[in-house]
């Protein structure tokens, strides 16, 4: 019998959806050992934090969470406090010195050792495993999906080769490494057998999938295989670098009916000087051509992007150029972030750093403009009939929250549906759009 049997675990997953996939595999490995999940830090025998340090705010959140949980190690039920993920990969030595309550540290590529780490920690032996950023962890067949059951993320690759000047990811996640296609298909089948109806493909960069394993971009081939899985309803693609979007991928989005006409394409800026300083591989002209071509080939496509405001050297004129670009391109979904100088990145040492207040003002400008853009676009959808997932019920009303193919979970909008019918979370319904808000839609059952 495992010494972990019936021990209570509080697991805190911070950061991105790629991190969440790692967390779900770790939870699966531990529940195989008989551990019981709990959500009460005062009752937990084991507390694990899967940390993030992508930008300064994420780093602070991770550190504050660890410090808060360390209090339960000092004066509570907790017998093992463990940190995994990006923060422990990046600051593997400093983190133990600063937080001596920690019993184990795992890096981004060694989370498959989580059960061993917990056992050592419970035996009062300090455990550290921050392995080389090569290969991929050996994963268990068991994974505990924490997203509600009807959708799940499928991480198709690890690491990144792009080396953008503002980004720390290659240092803490390593070079780009694709997960073999047969493993992904098996993971997907298992998820669908357990009730998942939407797969969201994620990686630091999905469009390069397979180039290291098969000598060519192979995301289109993966889509062909996933599209064959019975019971799967939607496949959504995230994190496509614009310069890597290729014709076979576009064609596969058109021919595979389960693939949502939705593409997340982070561009970060449009000014050529800023793009070059960022280490990006596109120009404004190329971005405009790519966006026009995607809309020409897939007229009902929803395009999401993300932007960085206040990158070193950005001027008021460059910001105004970005505002005009947003107005002209009319992205369906858009997020903007104030630039965060990250220790160890080239951009952190660039001259002409932008004042923090200016960055936040520019970020607010961008989001205010985008609100106008998306409201106008949403009004054109009135009368559209489409499918949606039920995501929950509006409290004390005969109304439900839905999500169409145009919206990724937790980052995009919703459609609110008035109905006296009883619906369940995860149901697939057909709806007609009857009204629009700034970010959300109103609808009715067809």
HELIX and SHEET records of a PDB file:
HELIX    1   1 UNK A   17  UNK A   32  1                                  16    
HELIX    2   2 UNK A   56  UNK A   74  1                                  19    
HELIX    3   3 UNK A   86  UNK A   90  1                                   5    
HELIX    4   4 UNK A   94  UNK A   98  1                                   5    
HELIX    5   5 UNK A  111  UNK A  113  5                                   3    
HELIX    6   6 UNK A  114  UNK A  122  1                                   9    
HELIX    7   7 UNK A  169  UNK A  173  1                                   5    
HELIX    8   8 UNK A  181  UNK A  193  1                                  13    
HELIX    9   9 UNK A  206  UNK A  208  5                                   3    
HELIX   10  10 UNK A  211  UNK A  214  1                                   4    
HELIX   11  11 UNK A  219  UNK A  226  1                                   8    
HELIX   12  12 UNK A  242  UNK A  244  5                                   3    
HELIX   13  13 UNK A  247  UNK A  255  1                                   9    
HELIX   14  14 UNK A  272  UNK A  278  1                                   7    
HELIX   15  15 UNK A  284  UNK A  297  1                                  14    
HELIX   16  16 UNK A  316  UNK A  329  1                                  14    
HELIX   17  17 UNK A  346  UNK A  349  5                                   4    
HELIX   18  18 UNK A  356  UNK A  379  1                                  24    
SHEET    1   A 6 UNK A  36  UNK A  37  0                                        
SHEET    2   A 6 UNK A   8  UNK A  13  1                                        
SHEET    3   A 6 UNK A  46  UNK A  51  1                                        
SHEET    4   A 6 UNK A  80  UNK A  85  1                                        
SHEET    5   A 6 UNK A 104  UNK A 106  1                                        
SHEET    6   A 6 UNK A 127  UNK A 129  1                                        
SHEET    1   B 6 UNK A 151  UNK A 155  0                                        
SHEET    2   B 6 UNK A 198  UNK A 202  1                                        
SHEET    3   B 6 UNK A 234  UNK A 237  1                                        
SHEET    4   B 6 UNK A 259  UNK A 264  1                                        
SHEET    5   B 6 UNK A 302  UNK A 309  1                                        
SHEET    6   B 6 UNK A 333  UNK A 338  1                                        
SHEET    1   C 2 UNK A 157  UNK A 158  0                                        
SHEET    2   C 2 UNK A 177  UNK A 178 -1                                        
SHEET    1   D 6 UNK A 385  UNK A 393  0                                        
SHEET    2   D 6 UNK A 399  UNK A 404 -1                                        
SHEET    3   D 6 UNK A 415  UNK A 418 -1                                        
SHEET    4   D 6 UNK A 441  UNK A 445  1                                        
SHEET    5   D 6 UNK A 428  UNK A 436 -1                                        
SHEET    6   D 6 UNK A 385  UNK A 393 -1                                        
END                                                                             
